[in-house]
Amino acid sequence: MMEDANNLNCAAFQAKLSELIGSDDNIADHPHIQSCARCRALLADLETIAEAARQLFPVVEPPDELWEHIESAIKSEQGSSDIG
């Protein structure tokens, strides 16, 4: 994927941006980001938006007993359908 990364224009880079963001690669090290101020600014904006979204909707870990409650509800529902 990086063989012609130096030759990407902005449109081609931006088309691959979601794939790059989803990878474990450091996008800041990408040759196009290194050489293109406009795409660096776009990436900075996207990072700002992502951080704001994380603050608005923080990841909340479910309580430890949640799975037990779900499992119990399923068993209870299965038992009541066997009766009818």
C-alpha positions in Angstrom: 0.0 0.0 0.0 2.9 2.4 0.7 4.7 1.7 -2.6 3.2 4.8 -4.4 2.2 6.6 -1.2 4.7 9.4 -2.1 2.8 10.1 -5.3 -0.8 10.3 -3.9 -2.7 13.5 -4.6 -5.0 14.9 -2.0 -8.1 13.3 -3.4 -6.5 9.8 -3.5 -5.1 10.3 0.0 -8.4 11.4 1.4 -10.1 8.4 -0.3 -7.8 6.2 1.7 -8.0 8.2 4.9 -10.7 6.1 6.6 -8.7 3.0 5.9 -5.6 4.6 7.3 -7.4 5.8 10.4 -8.7 2.3 11.0 -5.3 0.8 10.7 -2.7 0.7 13.5 -0.4 2.8 11.4 0.7 6.3 12.6 -0.9 8.5 9.9 1.4 11.3 10.8 4.2 9.3 9.4 2.5 8.9 6.0 4.5 10.5 3.2 1.5 12.5 1.9 0.8 14.0 5.4 4.4 14.9 5.7 4.3 16.9 2.5 0.8 18.3 2.4 -0.3 21.1 4.7 -4.0 20.9 3.6 -4.3 17.2 4.5 -2.4 17.7 7.7 -5.0 20.3 8.6 -7.8 18.0 7.6 -6.4 15.2 9.8 -6.0 17.6 12.7 -9.7 18.6 12.3 -10.8 15.0 12.2 -8.8 14.2 15.4 -10.4 17.2 17.1 -13.9 16.0 16.1 -13.1 12.5 17.3 -11.8 13.7 20.6 -14.9 15.9 21.1 -17.1 12.9 20.3 -15.3 10.8 22.9 -15.9 13.4 25.5 -19.6 13.7 24.5 -20.1 9.9 24.5 -17.5 8.4 26.8 -17.1 4.7 26.9 -18.8 3.3 29.9 -17.9 -0.2 31.0 -21.0 -2.3 31.9 -21.2 -3.6 35.4 -19.7 -7.1 35.9 -23.0 -8.7 36.7 -24.7 -7.5 33.4 -24.1 -10.7 31.5 -25.5 -12.7 34.4 -28.7 -10.6 34.3 -29.0 -11.0 30.5 -28.4 -14.8 30.8 -31.0 -15.0 33.6 -33.6 -13.0 31.5 -33.0 -15.3 28.5 -33.5 -18.4 30.6 -36.5 -17.0 32.3 -38.0 -16.1 28.9 -37.3 -19.5 27.5 -38.9 -21.1 30.5 -42.1 -19.1 30.2 -42.4 -19.9 26.5 -42.1 -23.7 27.4 -45.1 -23.3 29.7 -47.5 -21.7 27.2 
